Amino acid sequence: MDQDSSVGSSQGERHISRKRKLDEEFAQFKSENLDLHSTMSELEKYLQEKPIDTDEENFDILQYWKQNCGLYPTLAKMARDFLSVQASSVASESAFSTAGRLTDHLRTSMNSETIECLVCSKDWFGPKEEAFDLNKYLPLIRRSDQ
């Protein structure tokens, strides 16, 4: 009789263990679906909100998203990514201008990596107010192309 009760007891424990495991898996599934649903409805909640008065003189859109990052975490992150992009292309135009001065009809034999190195080193290390002197870098260029 003791054997029967121990077998029944172990089967009962396995059943409870299996039920606990199923309950845990279901709870995890439910929480994942709630997270997905709340992420999807974040945009809907934002769109249902009263429009923001952007005509105010001291309105700062980045500050708005910083204050509302708890309410709309995904949208706030996207706003930071898109709104913090540099508004001016002066730096890139300057780089292309420098590259244009480096490559003329006399220097067309330089490969693209060398030109890239020159433009970047000028931007990183060169003084901003002084003109870029290619002759200073020619020995390095010749060594890197060999």
N, C-alpha and C positions, 0 to 999 in steps of 0.2 A: 504494500500500500504506500509506503514511503517513496518507492520508486515512481509510482504513478503521480504522486503529488509533486515530486521534483520535476518530472517531465512536463506536467501541466504548468508548473510555475515558470519554467524556462520558456515555454511557448508563449505564455502570457507576457513575459518580459520582452520577448522578441516582437510580439504584436505591438506593445506599447512603444518600443524603440522605433519600429517601422512607422507607427502613427506620428511620433514626434518628428521623425525625419521628414515625413510628408507635410506636416504642419509647418516646419521650418522652411521647406522648399516653397510652399504656397505663400508664406509670409514674404519671402524674398521676391518671388514673382510679382506679388501684389505691390510691393514697394517700388520695384523697377518700373512697373506700369504706371504707378502714380507719378514717379519722377518724369517719365516720358510725357504723360498727360500734362503735367504742370509746365514742362518746357514748351510743349506745343501751344498751350493756352496763354503763355506769357505775352506773345504778340497780340493775341486777341484782347487780353486785359489792357495792354497799353493803348490799343486802338480805340477801346471803349472809354478811355479816360478823357476828361475835358481837355481840349486843345491848350497848349502852352502859349502864353503871351510872349512871343519873341520880340515884340516891338519895344519892350522895356530897354532903357538905355544901358543898364548894367547887367543885362541878361548874358549868362555864360553857359553855353550848351554843355561844355565839358563838366562844369560844376553841377549842372542838372543831373547828368548821368552818374556822377560820383555820389550825389545824394540819393539817387534812386537805384543804386546797384543792388540793394537788398531786395527790392520789389521786382526788378527786371534784371537778374544777373547776366543772362545771355545777351540781351539787347545792350546792356551797359558795356559789356566787353566788346561787342561789335562796334558800338559807338566810339569807344576809345581807340580801336584799331583804325577806323575810317576817319575820324575827326582829327586825329593827331598827325596825320600825314602832312608833310611840309607843303605849304601852300605855294611856295615859289620854286621855280625850276632853275634858279640862277646857278646853283652849284653844279647841276648837270650840264647846263649850257656852257658854263666855264670850262668844264672838263672836255666837252666836245670841241670847244674853241682851241684849247691847248693841244688836243690831239690833232686838230687841223693844222696848227702851226708846226707840229712835229713831222707830219707827213706831207711833203710836197713832192714835186716831180724829181727832185734830187735824192730823196730819201725813201723811195718806194720799196727798197729792198728789205726794210725792217719788217720782221714778222709781227703779228698782232700781239703776241705775248710781251715782246720788248716794248711796244708802244704802250701797252697797258701798264707795265712796270714803270715806265717813265712818267706817265700821267699820274699814277697813284703816288709815286715817290715825290713828285712835285707838290701834290696836294698835301701829303702827310708831313714831309720834312722841309720843303722849300719855304723860304720867307714869302709872305703874302704880298708885300709891297715891291719886291724885287722881280725883275723879268726872269723868266726861266732860261738858263744858259745850257743849251744842249751839249756844247763842247765839253762841259765839265763831266758829262755822263758818257761820252763816246767810248772811252776805254772800257767801261763796264758793259756797254752794249756789244762791243766787238767780242769781248770774252764770253758773254752769254749766248751769242749767236754761233759760236764755234762748237 
